[in-house]
Amino acid sequence: MADISTVETLRSLAHGVKKQLAIQLEAEDLGLVPMQVRVMKTIDKCSPCTALDVANFLQRDKAQITRLVNGLLEQGLIEKVPNPQDKRSQFLLLSKEGGKIQQSLAKITKRAEKSMIAGIADEEMQSFLVIAQKMLKNVENK
């Protein structure tokens, strides 16, 4: 094998993906930072969910998620509704405006993905995804 470290290659790939998404996000001028995008995507995917659910899903501390949620609430992109099973907590949902933004974000993600996989055969992409999932599982089990 070449002298290229697997860890360094993956770190560079992760950095490149993050940079590409940030560039696309900035181009859309939505006024969101990448972590807010991840919170909105999680709320959309896991709805109904609480801030604690989001923190657990993203593996971040609750204080960080609370700050991000408060910013999204102030921007009117998410809303809180009572949790009927637990009066102490509230569910987070995308607002109507948040839903529109989420649709834009999905398009941004698709454009970035299309750009990143240009010139890569479907079979190569499938192999990469299988290997990446195995590596992720190995890292998460440590």
A tleap script that builds the chain and sets N, CA, C and O, in Angstrom:
source leaprc.protein.ff14SB
mol = sequence {
  NMET ALA ASP ILE SER THR VAL GLU THR LEU
  ARG SER LEU ALA HIE GLY VAL LYS LYS GLN
  LEU ALA ILE GLN LEU GLU ALA GLU ASP LEU
  GLY LEU VAL PRO MET GLN VAL ARG VAL MET
  LYS THR ILE ASP LYS CYS SER PRO CYS THR
  ALA LEU ASP VAL ALA ASN PHE LEU GLN ARG
  ASP LYS ALA GLN ILE THR ARG LEU VAL ASN
  GLY LEU LEU GLU GLN GLY LEU ILE GLU LYS
  VAL PRO ASN PRO GLN ASP LYS ARG SER GLN
  PHE LEU LEU LEU SER LYS GLU GLY GLY LYS
  ILE GLN GLN SER LEU ALA LYS ILE THR LYS
  ARG ALA GLU LYS SER MET ILE ALA GLY ILE
  ALA ASP GLU GLU MET GLN SER PHE LEU VAL
  ILE ALA GLN LYS MET LEU LYS ASN VAL GLU
  ASN CLYS
}
set mol.1.N position { 0.835 -1.192 0.000 }
set mol.1.CA position { 0.000 0.000 0.000 }
set mol.1.C position { 0.877 1.252 0.000 }
set mol.1.O position { 2.043 1.217 0.394 }
set mol.2.N position { 0.303 2.324 -0.439 }
set mol.2.CA position { 1.025 3.595 -0.474 }
set mol.2.C position { 1.261 4.100 0.938 }
set mol.2.O position { 0.718 3.564 1.904 }
set mol.3.N position { 2.071 5.127 1.043 }
set mol.3.CA position { 2.394 5.705 2.342 }
set mol.3.C position { 1.302 6.642 2.865 }
set mol.3.O position { 1.517 7.369 3.835 }
set mol.4.N position { 0.166 6.625 2.239 }
set mol.4.CA position { -0.930 7.497 2.665 }
set mol.4.C position { -1.657 6.831 3.825 }
set mol.4.O position { -2.125 5.698 3.712 }
set mol.5.N position { -1.743 7.535 4.920 }
set mol.5.CA position { -2.417 7.026 6.116 }
set mol.5.C position { -3.930 6.997 5.913 }
set mol.5.O position { -4.515 7.945 5.388 }
set mol.6.N position { -4.548 5.912 6.330 }
set mol.6.CA position { -6.003 5.794 6.262 }
set mol.6.C position { -6.652 6.892 7.096 }
set mol.6.O position { -7.608 7.534 6.661 }
set mol.7.N position { -6.130 7.098 8.281 }
set mol.7.CA position { -6.691 8.115 9.172 }
set mol.7.C position { -6.572 9.502 8.536 }
set mol.7.O position { -7.527 10.279 8.566 }
set mol.8.N position { -5.422 9.813 7.969 }
set mol.8.CA position { -5.224 11.134 7.358 }
set mol.8.C position { -6.123 11.303 6.130 }
set mol.8.O position { -6.670 12.383 5.907 }
set mol.9.N position { -6.275 10.263 5.352 }
set mol.9.CA position { -7.153 10.328 4.177 }
set mol.9.C position { -8.593 10.578 4.606 }
set mol.9.O position { -9.279 11.421 4.027 }
set mol.10.N position { -9.048 9.853 5.614 }
set mol.10.CA position { -10.414 10.043 6.097 }
set mol.10.C position { -10.602 11.420 6.724 }
set mol.10.O position { -11.648 12.046 6.550 }
set mol.11.N position { -9.598 11.891 7.450 }
set mol.11.CA position { -9.681 13.235 8.033 }
set mol.11.C position { -9.785 14.280 6.926 }
set mol.11.O position { -10.582 15.213 7.019 }
set mol.12.N position { -8.982 14.120 5.889 }
set mol.12.CA position { -9.023 15.057 4.762 }
set mol.12.C position { -10.369 14.997 4.050 }
set mol.12.O position { -10.910 16.029 3.653 }
set mol.13.N position { -10.908 13.793 3.886 }
set mol.13.CA position { -12.214 13.643 3.248 }
set mol.13.C position { -13.293 14.325 4.086 }
set mol.13.O position { -14.115 15.067 3.549 }
set mol.14.N position { -13.296 14.081 5.383 }
set mol.14.CA position { -14.293 14.692 6.266 }
set mol.14.C position { -14.188 16.214 6.214 }
set mol.14.O position { -15.200 16.912 6.164 }
set mol.15.N position { -12.950 16.724 6.227 }
set mol.15.CA position { -12.749 18.170 6.152 }
set mol.15.C position { -13.258 18.710 4.816 }
set mol.15.O position { -13.903 19.757 4.769 }
set mol.16.N position { -12.967 17.993 3.734 }
set mol.16.CA position { -13.420 18.420 2.411 }
set mol.16.C position { -14.936 18.440 2.293 }
set mol.16.O position { -15.509 19.358 1.707 }
set mol.17.N position { -15.577 17.431 2.850 }
set mol.17.CA position { -17.043 17.375 2.827 }
set mol.17.C position { -17.615 18.548 3.616 }
set mol.17.O position { -18.524 19.237 3.153 }
set mol.18.N position { -17.076 18.764 4.803 }
set mol.18.CA position { -17.550 19.869 5.647 }
set mol.18.C position { -17.362 21.216 4.940 }
set mol.18.O position { -18.244 22.074 4.971 }
set mol.19.N position { -16.207 21.385 4.307 }
set mol.19.CA position { -15.916 22.635 3.596 }
set mol.19.C position { -16.866 22.823 2.410 }
set mol.19.O position { -17.383 23.918 2.192 }
set mol.20.N position { -17.093 21.750 1.647 }
set mol.20.CA position { -17.992 21.814 0.500 }
set mol.20.C position { -19.406 22.190 0.928 }
set mol.20.O position { -20.041 23.037 0.299 }
set mol.21.N position { -19.897 21.572 1.985 }
set mol.21.CA position { -21.240 21.886 2.479 }
set mol.21.C position { -21.311 23.325 3.003 }
set mol.21.O position { -22.311 24.011 2.792 }
set mol.22.N position { -20.263 23.780 3.678 }
set mol.22.CA position { -20.249 25.159 4.185 }
set mol.22.C position { -20.268 26.159 3.032 }
set mol.22.O position { -20.936 27.190 3.113 }
set mol.23.N position { -19.546 25.862 1.972 }
set mol.23.CA position { -19.533 26.740 0.796 }
set mol.23.C position { -20.924 26.798 0.171 }
set mol.23.O position { -21.422 27.872 -0.164 }
set mol.24.N position { -21.543 25.627 0.018 }
set mol.24.CA position { -22.895 25.573 -0.556 }
set mol.24.C position { -23.888 26.316 0.345 }
set mol.24.O position { -24.762 27.032 -0.145 }
set mol.25.N position { -23.751 26.144 1.640 }
set mol.25.CA position { -24.642 26.786 2.602 }
set mol.25.C position { -24.494 28.304 2.536 }
set mol.25.O position { -25.481 29.039 2.561 }
set mol.26.N position { -23.255 28.756 2.454 }
set mol.26.CA position { -22.995 30.194 2.368 }
set mol.26.C position { -23.554 30.772 1.070 }
set mol.26.O position { -24.078 31.885 1.051 }
set mol.27.N position { -23.439 30.006 -0.012 }
set mol.27.CA position { -23.938 30.465 -1.307 }
set mol.27.C position { -25.456 30.665 -1.279 }
set mol.27.O position { -25.978 31.551 -1.956 }
set mol.28.N position { -26.151 29.857 -0.508 }
set mol.28.CA position { -27.606 29.983 -0.398 }
set mol.28.C position { -28.011 31.122 0.527 }
set mol.28.O position { -29.170 31.538 0.526 }
set mol.29.N position { -27.059 31.636 1.324 }
set mol.29.CA position { -27.294 32.768 2.221 }
set mol.29.C position { -28.499 32.538 3.139 }
set mol.29.O position { -29.383 33.387 3.247 }
set mol.30.N position { -28.515 31.374 3.796 }
set mol.30.CA position { -29.620 31.029 4.694 }
set mol.30.C position { -29.389 31.505 6.122 }
set mol.30.O position { -30.301 31.450 6.946 }
set mol.31.N position { -28.187 31.968 6.422 }
set mol.31.CA position { -27.911 32.455 7.767 }
set mol.31.C position { -27.800 31.349 8.800 }
set mol.31.O position { -28.067 31.570 9.981 }
set mol.32.N position { -27.408 30.157 8.362 }
set mol.32.CA position { -27.276 29.016 9.264 }
set mol.32.C position { -25.834 28.525 9.282 }
set mol.32.O position { -25.113 28.612 8.288 }
set mol.33.N position { -25.440 28.012 10.432 }
set mol.33.CA position { -24.128 27.373 10.531 }
set mol.33.C position { -24.337 25.866 10.360 }
set mol.33.O position { -25.441 25.368 10.582 }
set mol.34.N position { -23.293 25.140 9.969 }
set mol.34.CA position { -23.456 23.702 9.717 }
set mol.34.C position { -24.086 22.913 10.866 }
set mol.34.O position { -24.859 21.989 10.614 }
set mol.35.N position { -23.779 23.250 12.109 }
set mol.35.CA position { -24.355 22.504 13.223 }
set mol.35.C position { -25.850 22.761 13.341 }
set mol.35.O position { -26.592 21.860 13.732 }
set mol.36.N position { -26.314 23.967 13.014 }
set mol.36.CA position { -27.750 24.237 13.006 }
set mol.36.C position { -28.438 23.393 11.928 }
set mol.36.O position { -29.559 22.918 12.113 }
set mol.37.N position { -27.751 23.221 10.812 }
set mol.37.CA position { -28.277 22.387 9.730 }
set mol.37.C position { -28.438 20.954 10.218 }
set mol.37.O position { -29.450 20.311 9.942 }
set mol.38.N position { -27.442 20.455 10.944 }
set mol.38.CA position { -27.519 19.087 11.471 }
set mol.38.C position { -28.659 18.939 12.467 }
set mol.38.O position { -29.343 17.915 12.479 }
set mol.39.N position { -28.871 19.953 13.303 }
set mol.39.CA position { -29.975 19.914 14.273 }
set mol.39.C position { -31.313 19.884 13.532 }
set mol.39.O position { -32.191 19.091 13.871 }
set mol.40.N position { -31.470 20.738 12.530 }
set mol.40.CA position { -32.723 20.762 11.773 }
set mol.40.C position { -32.955 19.437 11.058 }
set mol.40.O position { -34.073 18.922 11.039 }
set mol.41.N position { -31.917 18.898 10.483 }
set mol.41.CA position { -32.037 17.616 9.777 }
set mol.41.C position { -32.443 16.508 10.750 }
set mol.41.O position { -33.262 15.651 10.419 }
set mol.42.N position { -31.871 16.534 11.938 }
set mol.42.CA position { -32.206 15.540 12.958 }
set mol.42.C position { -33.654 15.693 13.408 }
set mol.42.O position { -34.370 14.700 13.541 }
set mol.43.N position { -34.087 16.914 13.641 }
set mol.43.CA position { -35.471 17.156 14.040 }
set mol.43.C position { -36.413 16.661 12.948 }
set mol.43.O position { -37.431 16.033 13.240 }
set mol.44.N position { -36.080 16.939 11.712 }
set mol.44.CA position { -36.914 16.502 10.594 }
set mol.44.C position { -36.964 14.978 10.510 }
set mol.44.O position { -38.022 14.391 10.285 }
set mol.45.N position { -35.810 14.352 10.693 }
set mol.45.CA position { -35.702 12.893 10.556 }
set mol.45.C position { -36.326 12.154 11.739 }
set mol.45.O position { -36.951 11.109 11.557 }
set mol.46.N position { -36.161 12.686 12.939 }
set mol.46.CA position { -36.552 11.971 14.167 }
set mol.46.C position { -37.836 12.508 14.815 }
set mol.46.O position { -38.160 12.130 15.941 }
set mol.47.N position { -38.547 13.357 14.138 }
set mol.47.CA position { -39.727 14.009 14.710 }
set mol.47.C position { -40.824 13.005 15.053 }
set mol.47.O position { -41.058 12.074 14.282 }
set mol.48.N position { -41.499 13.169 16.187 }
set mol.48.CA position { -41.260 14.189 17.208 }
set mol.48.C position { -40.092 13.784 18.108 }
set mol.48.O position { -39.916 12.612 18.440 }
set mol.49.N position { -39.314 14.770 18.486 }
set mol.49.CA position { -38.168 14.500 19.351 }
set mol.49.C position { -37.941 15.678 20.292 }
set mol.49.O position { -38.409 16.790 20.047 }
set mol.50.N position { -37.222 15.413 21.360 }
set mol.50.CA position { -36.868 16.448 22.334 }
set mol.50.C position { -35.437 16.911 22.071 }
set mol.50.O position { -34.716 16.307 21.277 }
set mol.51.N position { -35.039 17.980 22.739 }
set mol.51.CA position { -33.656 18.454 22.621 }
set mol.51.C position { -32.690 17.372 23.110 }
set mol.51.O position { -31.603 17.218 22.554 }
set mol.52.N position { -33.074 16.634 24.132 }
set mol.52.CA position { -32.232 15.551 24.630 }
set mol.52.C position { -32.083 14.452 23.576 }
set mol.52.O position { -31.001 13.887 23.417 }
set mol.53.N position { -33.160 14.150 22.860 }
set mol.53.CA position { -33.084 13.171 21.770 }
set mol.53.C position { -32.089 13.637 20.708 }
set mol.53.O position { -31.286 12.847 20.212 }
set mol.54.N position { -32.149 14.913 20.365 }
set mol.54.CA position { -31.238 15.484 19.362 }
set mol.54.C position { -29.798 15.389 19.854 }
set mol.54.O position { -28.903 14.993 19.108 }
set mol.55.N position { -29.583 15.755 21.114 }
set mol.55.CA position { -28.232 15.694 21.695 }
set mol.55.C position { -27.697 14.269 21.647 }
set mol.55.O position { -26.541 14.049 21.286 }
set mol.56.N position { -28.524 13.315 22.007 }
set mol.56.CA position { -28.093 11.910 21.980 }
set mol.56.C position { -27.819 11.437 20.562 }
set mol.56.O position { -26.828 10.749 20.317 }
set mol.57.N position { -28.685 11.798 19.629 }
set mol.57.CA position { -28.530 11.377 18.241 }
set mol.57.C position { -27.243 11.934 17.635 }
set mol.57.O position { -26.522 11.233 16.926 }
set mol.58.N position { -26.968 13.211 17.929 }
set mol.58.CA position { -25.777 13.869 17.369 }
set mol.58.C position { -24.532 13.661 18.223 }
set mol.58.O position { -23.438 14.089 17.853 }
set mol.59.N position { -24.703 13.006 19.361 }
set mol.59.CA position { -23.607 12.757 20.297 }
set mol.59.C position { -22.916 14.065 20.704 }
set mol.59.O position { -21.692 14.191 20.656 }
set mol.60.N position { -23.741 15.019 21.100 }
set mol.60.CA position { -23.272 16.324 21.580 }
set mol.60.C position { -23.857 16.564 22.960 }
set mol.60.O position { -24.828 15.921 23.358 }
set mol.61.N position { -23.249 17.508 23.694 }
set mol.61.CA position { -23.793 17.766 25.023 }
set mol.61.C position { -25.069 18.605 24.902 }
set mol.61.O position { -25.248 19.379 23.961 }
set mol.62.N position { -25.939 18.423 25.883 }
set mol.62.CA position { -27.252 19.055 25.852 }
set mol.62.C position { -27.147 20.583 25.842 }
set mol.62.O position { -27.972 21.252 25.221 }
set mol.63.N position { -26.155 21.132 26.513 }
set mol.63.CA position { -26.002 22.594 26.554 }
set mol.63.C position { -25.751 23.157 25.149 }
set mol.63.O position { -26.325 24.180 24.778 }
set mol.64.N position { -24.897 22.491 24.374 }
set mol.64.CA position { -24.622 22.942 23.010 }
set mol.64.C position { -25.889 22.868 22.157 }
set mol.64.O position { -26.194 23.794 21.406 }
set mol.65.N position { -26.617 21.772 22.278 }
set mol.65.CA position { -27.850 21.607 21.504 }
set mol.65.C position { -28.888 22.638 21.932 }
set mol.65.O position { -29.609 23.178 21.093 }
set mol.66.N position { -28.967 22.913 23.231 }
set mol.66.CA position { -29.916 23.915 23.725 }
set mol.66.C position { -29.625 25.280 23.102 }
set mol.66.O position { -30.551 25.981 22.693 }
set mol.67.N position { -28.355 25.660 23.028 }
set mol.67.CA position { -27.996 26.947 22.399 }
set mol.67.C position { -28.411 26.967 20.929 }
set mol.67.O position { -28.967 27.956 20.450 }
set mol.68.N position { -28.139 25.874 20.216 }
set mol.68.CA position { -28.504 25.798 18.795 }
set mol.68.C position { -30.021 25.833 18.619 }
set mol.68.O position { -30.534 26.520 17.736 }
set mol.69.N position { -30.731 25.092 19.461 }
set mol.69.CA position { -32.192 25.070 19.403 }
set mol.69.C position { -32.752 26.465 19.676 }
set mol.69.O position { -33.662 26.911 18.978 }
set mol.70.N position { -32.220 27.152 20.679 }
set mol.70.CA position { -32.695 28.499 20.985 }
set mol.70.C position { -32.510 29.442 19.807 }
set mol.70.O position { -33.385 30.260 19.527 }
set mol.71.N position { -31.382 29.338 19.116 }
set mol.71.CA position { -31.155 30.154 17.926 }
set mol.71.C position { -32.153 29.843 16.822 }
set mol.71.O position { -32.658 30.749 16.159 }
set mol.72.N position { -32.435 28.555 16.627 }
set mol.72.CA position { -33.404 28.160 15.598 }
set mol.72.C position { -34.823 28.593 15.974 }
set mol.72.O position { -35.623 28.937 15.104 }
set mol.73.N position { -35.130 28.575 17.275 }
set mol.73.CA position { -36.429 29.073 17.743 }
set mol.73.C position { -36.558 30.566 17.465 }
set mol.73.O position { -37.594 31.031 16.990 }
set mol.74.N position { -35.499 31.310 17.766 }
set mol.74.CA position { -35.501 32.766 17.532 }
set mol.74.C position { -35.666 33.092 16.053 }
set mol.74.O position { -36.296 34.089 15.701 }
set mol.75.N position { -35.106 32.259 15.195 }
set mol.75.CA position { -35.219 32.473 13.748 }
set mol.75.C position { -36.564 31.981 13.199 }
set mol.75.O position { -36.871 32.185 12.024 }
set mol.76.N position { -37.355 31.337 14.050 }
set mol.76.CA position { -38.659 30.843 13.618 }
set mol.76.C position { -38.586 29.608 12.734 }
set mol.76.O position { -39.519 29.328 11.981 }
set mol.77.N position { -37.478 28.862 12.819 }
set mol.77.CA position { -37.306 27.687 11.962 }
set mol.77.C position { -37.776 26.395 12.615 }
set mol.77.O position { -38.043 25.400 11.941 }
set mol.78.N position { -37.870 26.430 13.938 }
set mol.78.CA position { -38.426 25.282 14.665 }
set mol.78.C position { -39.406 25.819 15.696 }
set mol.78.O position { -39.419 27.012 16.001 }
set mol.79.N position { -40.218 24.929 16.223 }
set mol.79.CA position { -41.153 25.307 17.279 }
set mol.79.C position { -41.211 24.190 18.310 }
set mol.79.O position { -40.866 23.041 18.036 }
set mol.80.N position { -41.656 24.561 19.496 }
set mol.80.CA position { -41.832 23.600 20.578 }
set mol.80.C position { -43.315 23.331 20.768 }
set mol.80.O position { -44.147 24.236 20.700 }
set mol.81.N position { -43.623 22.062 21.009 }
set mol.81.CA position { -44.993 21.684 21.338 }
set mol.81.C position { -44.936 20.773 22.562 }
set mol.81.O position { -43.956 20.054 22.756 }
set mol.82.N position { -45.988 20.803 23.392 }
set mol.82.CA position { -45.963 19.968 24.601 }
set mol.82.C position { -45.824 18.477 24.267 }
set mol.82.O position { -46.379 17.982 23.287 }
set mol.83.N position { -45.069 17.792 25.112 }
set mol.83.CA position { -44.929 16.339 25.014 }
set mol.83.C position { -46.051 15.734 25.851 }
set mol.83.O position { -46.036 15.860 27.075 }
set mol.84.N position { -47.019 15.082 25.220 }
set mol.84.CA position { -48.161 14.563 25.989 }
set mol.84.C position { -47.780 13.477 27.000 }
set mol.84.O position { -48.499 13.265 27.977 }
set mol.85.N position { -46.650 12.784 26.773 }
set mol.85.CA position { -46.224 11.733 27.696 }
set mol.85.C position { -45.414 12.267 28.890 }
set mol.85.O position { -45.305 11.603 29.921 }
set mol.86.N position { -44.853 13.467 28.735 }
set mol.86.CA position { -43.986 14.008 29.794 }
set mol.86.C position { -44.169 15.520 29.831 }
set mol.86.O position { -43.677 16.232 28.955 }
set mol.87.N position { -44.865 16.000 30.828 }
set mol.87.CA position { -45.169 17.437 30.928 }
set mol.87.C position { -43.915 18.286 31.154 }
set mol.87.O position { -43.958 19.506 30.994 }
set mol.88.N position { -42.796 17.645 31.525 }
set mol.88.CA position { -41.558 18.397 31.769 }
set mol.88.C position { -40.773 18.664 30.497 }
set mol.88.O position { -39.858 19.488 30.501 }
set mol.89.N position { -41.112 17.982 29.409 }
set mol.89.CA position { -40.352 18.164 28.180 }
set mol.89.C position { -41.260 18.621 27.043 }
set mol.89.O position { -42.486 18.547 27.122 }
set mol.90.N position { -40.613 19.092 25.992 }
set mol.90.CA position { -41.345 19.552 24.821 }
set mol.90.C position { -40.744 18.917 23.577 }
set mol.90.O position { -39.539 18.679 23.497 }
set mol.91.N position { -41.616 18.649 22.606 }
set mol.91.CA position { -41.148 18.142 21.329 }
set mol.91.C position { -40.708 19.305 20.456 }
set mol.91.O position { -41.259 20.403 20.534 }
set mol.92.N position { -39.714 19.050 19.629 }
set mol.92.CA position { -39.246 20.028 18.661 }
set mol.92.C position { -39.745 19.612 17.284 }
set mol.92.O position { -39.642 18.448 16.897 }
set mol.93.N position { -40.281 20.569 16.560 }
set mol.93.CA position { -40.765 20.332 15.205 }
set mol.93.C position { -40.276 21.449 14.308 }
set mol.93.O position { -40.053 22.568 14.770 }
set mol.94.N position { -40.108 21.157 13.033 }
set mol.94.CA position { -39.796 22.219 12.091 }
set mol.94.C position { -41.036 23.076 11.907 }
set mol.94.O position { -42.148 22.556 11.815 }
set mol.95.N position { -40.849 24.388 11.854 }
set mol.95.CA position { -41.956 25.284 11.536 }
set mol.95.C position { -42.203 25.206 10.027 }
set mol.95.O position { -41.470 24.528 9.307 }
set mol.96.N position { -43.214 25.888 9.567 }
set mol.96.CA position { -43.486 25.918 8.129 }
set mol.96.C position { -42.266 26.471 7.386 }
set mol.96.O position { -41.834 25.920 6.374 }
set mol.97.N position { -41.728 27.561 7.909 }
set mol.97.CA position { -40.527 28.158 7.301 }
set mol.97.C position { -39.335 27.208 7.407 }
set mol.97.O position { -38.543 27.093 6.471 }
set mol.98.N position { -39.213 26.534 8.539 }
set mol.98.CA position { -38.142 25.558 8.724 }
set mol.98.C position { -38.243 24.412 7.733 }
set mol.98.O position { -37.226 23.914 7.251 }
set mol.99.N position { -39.469 23.991 7.424 }
set mol.99.CA position { -39.686 22.937 6.433 }
set mol.99.C position { -39.210 23.366 5.055 }
set mol.99.O position { -38.610 22.582 4.320 }
set mol.100.N position { -39.486 24.631 4.711 }
set mol.100.CA position { -39.022 25.159 3.417 }
set mol.100.C position { -37.494 25.188 3.374 }
set mol.100.O position { -36.881 24.813 2.375 }
set mol.101.N position { -36.893 25.638 4.470 }
set mol.101.CA position { -35.426 25.697 4.552 }
set mol.101.C position { -34.862 24.277 4.459 }
set mol.101.O position { -33.856 24.054 3.786 }
set mol.102.N position { -35.506 23.317 5.132 }
set mol.102.CA position { -35.035 21.934 5.100 }
set mol.102.C position { -35.054 21.387 3.672 }
set mol.102.O position { -34.158 20.635 3.287 }
set mol.103.N position { -36.055 21.752 2.895 }
set mol.103.CA position { -36.102 21.333 1.493 }
set mol.103.C position { -34.933 21.930 0.715 }
set mol.103.O position { -34.332 21.257 -0.123 }
set mol.104.N position { -34.610 23.196 0.992 }
set mol.104.CA position { -33.448 23.833 0.351 }
set mol.104.C position { -32.162 23.141 0.763 }
set mol.104.O position { -31.268 22.923 -0.055 }
set mol.105.N position { -32.080 22.796 2.048 }
set mol.105.CA position { -30.887 22.116 2.555 }
set mol.105.C position { -30.701 20.751 1.897 }
set mol.105.O position { -29.576 20.341 1.609 }
set mol.106.N position { -31.800 20.057 1.664 }
set mol.106.CA position { -31.725 18.750 1.000 }
set mol.106.C position { -31.167 18.909 -0.413 }
set mol.106.O position { -30.388 18.072 -0.868 }
set mol.107.N position { -31.559 19.974 -1.107 }
set mol.107.CA position { -31.042 20.244 -2.457 }
set mol.107.C position { -29.555 20.575 -2.413 }
set mol.107.O position { -28.788 20.150 -3.278 }
set mol.108.N position { -29.153 21.342 -1.390 }
set mol.108.CA position { -27.737 21.687 -1.218 }
set mol.108.C position { -26.922 20.413 -1.014 }
set mol.108.O position { -25.868 20.234 -1.623 }
set mol.109.N position { -27.423 19.536 -0.153 }
set mol.109.CA position { -26.730 18.285 0.132 }
set mol.109.C position { -26.605 17.440 -1.129 }
set mol.109.O position { -25.547 16.870 -1.395 }
set mol.110.N position { -27.675 17.357 -1.902 }
set mol.110.CA position { -27.642 16.578 -3.149 }
set mol.110.C position { -26.623 17.143 -4.120 }
set mol.110.O position { -25.881 16.388 -4.749 }
set mol.111.N position { -26.577 18.482 -4.253 }
set mol.111.CA position { -25.597 19.113 -5.158 }
set mol.111.C position { -24.178 18.814 -4.706 }
set mol.111.O position { -23.311 18.486 -5.517 }
set mol.112.N position { -23.950 18.932 -3.405 }
set mol.112.CA position { -22.607 18.672 -2.878 }
set mol.112.C position { -22.232 17.210 -3.105 }
set mol.112.O position { -21.107 16.910 -3.506 }
set mol.113.N position { -23.169 16.306 -2.852 }
set mol.113.CA position { -22.903 14.880 -3.049 }
set mol.113.C position { -22.604 14.585 -4.520 }
set mol.113.O position { -21.668 13.848 -4.829 }
set mol.114.N position { -23.384 15.150 -5.409 }
set mol.114.CA position { -23.177 14.941 -6.846 }
set mol.114.C position { -21.787 15.404 -7.262 }
set mol.114.O position { -21.109 14.743 -8.049 }
set mol.115.N position { -21.375 16.539 -6.729 }
set mol.115.CA position { -20.047 17.071 -7.026 }
set mol.115.C position { -18.949 16.153 -6.494 }
set mol.115.O position { -17.941 15.929 -7.166 }
set mol.116.N position { -19.146 15.624 -5.288 }
set mol.116.CA position { -18.122 14.784 -4.653 }
set mol.116.C position { -17.962 13.425 -5.326 }
set mol.116.O position { -16.866 12.865 -5.326 }
set mol.117.N position { -19.034 12.889 -5.895 }
set mol.117.CA position { -18.938 11.529 -6.446 }
set mol.117.C position { -18.773 11.529 -7.972 }
set mol.117.O position { -18.840 10.479 -8.611 }
set mol.118.N position { -18.559 12.711 -8.541 }
set mol.118.CA position { -18.353 12.798 -9.991 }
set mol.118.C position { -17.174 11.911 -10.398 }
set mol.118.O position { -16.108 11.958 -9.784 }
set mol.119.N position { -17.377 11.119 -11.423 }
set mol.119.CA position { -16.313 10.265 -11.940 }
set mol.119.C position { -16.117 8.959 -11.177 }
set mol.119.O position { -15.190 8.205 -11.473 }
set mol.120.N position { -16.965 8.690 -10.216 }
set mol.120.CA position { -16.855 7.454 -9.431 }
set mol.120.C position { -17.975 6.522 -9.882 }
set mol.120.O position { -19.147 6.899 -9.867 }
set mol.121.N position { -17.613 5.312 -10.280 }
set mol.121.CA position { -18.597 4.337 -10.741 }
set mol.121.C position { -19.511 3.911 -9.588 }
set mol.121.O position { -19.114 3.941 -8.423 }
set mol.122.N position { -20.730 3.518 -9.930 }
set mol.122.CA position { -21.699 3.081 -8.920 }
set mol.122.C position { -21.143 1.950 -8.053 }
set mol.122.O position { -21.333 1.942 -6.837 }
set mol.123.N position { -20.447 0.987 -8.693 }
set mol.123.CA position { -19.891 -0.143 -7.941 }
set mol.123.C position { -18.826 0.334 -6.952 }
set mol.123.O position { -18.751 -0.160 -5.827 }
set mol.124.N position { -18.009 1.291 -7.374 }
set mol.124.CA position { -16.984 1.845 -6.484 }
set mol.124.C position { -17.641 2.552 -5.302 }
set mol.124.O position { -17.185 2.438 -4.164 }
set mol.125.N position { -18.708 3.278 -5.584 }
set mol.125.CA position { -19.401 4.006 -4.519 }
set mol.125.C position { -20.015 3.033 -3.527 }
set mol.125.O position { -19.945 3.251 -2.318 }
set mol.126.N position { -20.617 1.960 -4.031 }
set mol.126.CA position { -21.204 0.954 -3.154 }
set mol.126.C position { -20.128 0.320 -2.267 }
set mol.126.O position { -20.339 0.123 -1.071 }
set mol.127.N position { -18.980 0.004 -2.860 }
set mol.127.CA position { -17.869 -0.575 -2.087 }
set mol.127.C position { -17.402 0.393 -1.014 }
set mol.127.O position { -17.169 -0.003 0.128 }
set mol.128.N position { -17.264 1.662 -1.379 }
set mol.128.CA position { -16.837 2.676 -0.420 }
set mol.128.C position { -17.818 2.760 0.748 }
set mol.128.O position { -17.404 2.804 1.906 }
set mol.129.N position { -19.121 2.784 0.446 }
set mol.129.CA position { -20.123 2.904 1.504 }
set mol.129.C position { -20.094 1.703 2.444 }
set mol.129.O position { -20.229 1.861 3.658 }
set mol.130.N position { -19.921 0.510 1.895 }
set mol.130.CA position { -19.846 -0.698 2.728 }
set mol.130.C position { -18.618 -0.612 3.638 }
set mol.130.O position { -18.709 -0.875 4.837 }
set mol.131.N position { -17.486 -0.249 3.072 }
set mol.131.CA position { -16.245 -0.149 3.847 }
set mol.131.C position { -16.352 0.956 4.896 }
set mol.131.O position { -15.956 0.765 6.046 }
set mol.132.N position { -16.881 2.097 4.504 }
set mol.132.CA position { -17.010 3.215 5.445 }
set mol.132.C position { -17.922 2.841 6.613 }
set mol.132.O position { -17.637 3.198 7.757 }
set mol.133.N position { -19.008 2.131 6.340 }
set mol.133.CA position { -19.910 1.699 7.414 }
set mol.133.C position { -19.205 0.726 8.358 }
set mol.133.O position { -19.380 0.804 9.574 }
set mol.134.N position { -18.421 -0.177 7.810 }
set mol.134.CA position { -17.661 -1.115 8.648 }
set mol.134.C position { -16.658 -0.366 9.517 }
set mol.134.O position { -16.507 -0.670 10.700 }
set mol.135.N position { -15.971 0.614 8.930 }
set mol.135.CA position { -14.993 1.406 9.686 }
set mol.135.C position { -15.694 2.200 10.782 }
set mol.135.O position { -15.202 2.279 11.908 }
set mol.136.N position { -16.828 2.780 10.459 }
set mol.136.CA position { -17.578 3.535 11.447 }
set mol.136.C position { -18.007 2.640 12.602 }
set mol.136.O position { -17.894 3.022 13.767 }
set mol.137.N position { -18.493 1.464 12.280 }
set mol.137.CA position { -18.883 0.504 13.321 }
set mol.137.C position { -17.696 0.146 14.194 }
set mol.137.O position { -17.836 0.061 15.414 }
set mol.138.N position { -16.509 -0.071 13.588 }
set mol.138.CA position { -15.312 -0.383 14.356 }
set mol.138.C position { -14.939 0.760 15.305 }
set mol.138.O position { -14.558 0.522 16.451 }
set mol.139.N position { -15.050 1.987 14.825 }
set mol.139.CA position { -14.708 3.143 15.646 }
set mol.139.C position { -15.709 3.320 16.783 }
set mol.139.O position { -15.324 3.639 17.908 }
set mol.140.N position { -16.987 3.113 16.492 }
set mol.140.CA position { -18.017 3.299 17.511 }
set mol.140.C position { -17.970 2.203 18.590 }
set mol.140.O position { -18.442 2.419 19.706 }
set mol.141.N position { -17.413 1.048 18.270 }
set mol.141.CA position { -17.346 -0.040 19.237 }
set mol.141.C position { -16.121 0.053 20.139 }
set mol.141.O position { -15.905 -0.829 20.970 }
set mol.142.N position { -15.339 1.070 19.996 }
set mol.142.CA position { -14.120 1.210 20.821 }
set mol.142.C position { -14.405 1.999 22.054 }
set mol.142.O position { -13.507 2.221 22.867 }
savepdb mol mol.pdb
quit
